[in-house]
């Protein structure tokens, strides 16, 4: 199916994509983004099949747009993800102190 503005019947509005944009910094996956958007479209009355097709397309566009708008933030997030992966591979934990001096240990 071809996704177009006409085929969505005006169902795409700010609220349709807001959750995906806001949760991207928390590591939402493409699958999760697609499901979020699909749910919003279904809430507006779109069939499950059409919503799934549109959501797949819109999630890709949303990720691309956020990446273009926030390039440095995305680079930092990619660095943090890579660092977490390497720490997990090493079997070590990350240790730090809060501003109040409380020790924190994050095992990976």
Rosetta blueprint (number, residue, H / E / L):
1 X L
2 X L
3 X L
4 X L
5 X L
6 X L
7 X L
8 X L
9 X L
10 X L
11 X L
12 X L
13 X L
14 X H
15 X H
16 X H
17 X H
18 X H
19 X H
20 X H
21 X H
22 X H
23 X H
24 X H
25 X H
26 X H
27 X L
28 X L
29 X L
30 X H
31 X H
32 X H
33 X H
34 X H
35 X H
36 X H
37 X H
38 X H
39 X H
40 X H
41 X H
42 X H
43 X H
44 X L
45 X L
46 X L
47 X L
48 X H
49 X H
50 X H
51 X H
52 X H
53 X H
54 X H
55 X H
56 X H
57 X H
58 X H
59 X H
60 X H
61 X H
62 X H
63 X H
64 X H
65 X H
66 X H
67 X H
68 X H
69 X H
70 X L
71 X H
72 X H
73 X H
74 X H
75 X H
76 X H
77 X H
78 X H
79 X H
80 X H
81 X H
82 X H
83 X H
84 X H
85 X H
86 X H
87 X H
88 X H
89 X H
90 X H
91 X L
92 X L
93 X E
94 X E
95 X E
96 X E
97 X E
98 X L
99 X L
100 X L
101 X L
102 X L
103 X E
104 X E
105 X E
106 X E
107 X E
108 X L
